Amino acid sequence: MSDERTVSFTLNGSNRSCQIRPRITLADMLRDQFDCTGVHLGCEQGVCGACTVLVDGKTARSCLMLGVQAEGASIRTIEGLVGQGGGLHPVQQAFSAAHALQCGFCTPGMILAAVELLGENPAPSQAQIREALSGNLCRCTGYANIISAVGRAAEALRETQEDAR
C-alpha cells in the first residue's frame, strides 16, 4: 500500500499536481518533480534562505515546508519570475546592473525576498531593505550591492507604474 498523496497547486502560473510521500519537503518536490533547480538547498534548516519561494505571495522556506502543505497554494519560484514581454523581472535586471551576485547560490532567494518586499512597500528605506533580506545569507558580496539593487528595482518599478498611469 502506497503512502503517497496527490498534491494539486499552481506553480509559476500553471496548474500542477503530483504524487508525493507526506514527508517530502516542498523544496525536494519542486526540484525533483518539476525541475525547479533555482530552489537551492543550503542549510536545510531554514536559516540560509537559499530555498526561498513565494507561497501565496509570501516568502516561505521550502526546506521547512512539506510538499503536501502546498495543496491549493500558488507557488512562485525564480523560474516563474518574468518581466513584461517575457524578459527579466525588474528585480533581476537591477541585480545584474548593480553586480549584486557572484556565485549566485543565494540569488534566487534574495530576489524573491525583494519581490515580496517591493510588492508590500514600493519605496522601502535602506533599513527596511536590510530587514527584509536579513533572513537570506550571502557569503560572497558583502550585501552592499544587493541592497543597492533592491533600491534600484524599487525605483524602476515605481517609474513603470507612473508610466502606466
Stockholm file with secondary structure:
# STOCKHOLM 1.0

chainA/1-165         MSDERTVSFTLNGSNRSCQIRPRITLADMLRDQFDCTGVHLGCEQGVCGACTVLVDGKTARSCLMLGVQAEGASIRTIEGLVGQGGGLHPVQQAFSAAHALQCGFCTPGMILAAVELLGENPAPSQAQIREALSGNLCRCTGYANIISAVGRAAEALRETQEDAR
#=GR chainA/1-165 SS CCCCEEEEEEETTEEEEEEECTTCBHHHHHHHHHCCTTSCCSSSSSSSCTTEEEETTEEEETTTSBGGGGTTCEEECGGGCCCGGGSCCHHHHHHHHTTCCSSCSSHHHHHHHHHHHHHHCSSCCHHHHHHHHTTSCCSSSCSHHHHHHHHHHHHHHHHHHHHHC
#=GC SS_cons         CCCCEEEEEEETTEEEEEEECTTCBHHHHHHHHHCCTTSCCSSSSSSSCTTEEEETTEEEETTTSBGGGGTTCEEECGGGCCCGGGSCCHHHHHHHHTTCCSSCSSHHHHHHHHHHHHHHCSSCCHHHHHHHHTTSCCSSSCSHHHHHHHHHHHHHHHHHHHHHC
//
